[in-house]
Amino acid sequence: MKLIINSFVACMAFVVFLSAVSVYAQSSIMTDSHIAKIKTNCTLALGIVGRIHVNDAPQFINSNQTYYSIGDKLMAHLNSRLTLNKYDASKLVKTASDYNVALSKFRSVYKTYEETMSELVRTDCLRAPVTFYDKVATAREQRVKVHDAVVRLHQLLKQYRVDVKTFKAEKLGDSNG
């Protein structure tokens, strides 16, 4: 819980930094004022980016392990048991398959995000403030993609739960959840 709170605080501080620089849609033209603000806040920004980068790693590892376990140990086993017992579990299998695709996408977009964050942490914002700003913008876009992948995984988990309840009601005659 403390890790989540620290990540949130770091993200909020980073957002404040970005708003101080006046966020433009990755404009290739930056004013001297924007560049000066980036240079002035360089140490603070690098510290924040570094903390976000450090805090993201264990969060990804834990999330990835949890998502993998849900798919491999729960969904796959239930689907196998139902199929082995000659039940039509095609809807459950389809949702589990979609979940596995979404999990692969989550891993892929996180890897891209992680690589960008690693580059960002190594970028000297005093010598290359525009490059630093562009990498921050890219990292923000990629972080949104990671978030979207997580949202998709959660949607599929909810769908699988609904599918299990429907299967239970239709095949086993039980309407209790």
Secondary structure, 3 states (H helix, E strand, C coil): CHHHHHHHHHHHHHHHHHHHCCCCCCCCCCCHHHHHHHHHCHHHHHHHHHHHHHHHHHHHHHHHHHHHHHHHHHHHHHHHHHHHCCCCCHHHHHHHHHHHHHHHHHHHHHHHHHHHHHHHHHCCCCCCHHHHHHHHHHHHHHHHHHHHHHHHHHHHHHHHHHHHHHHHHHHHCCCCC
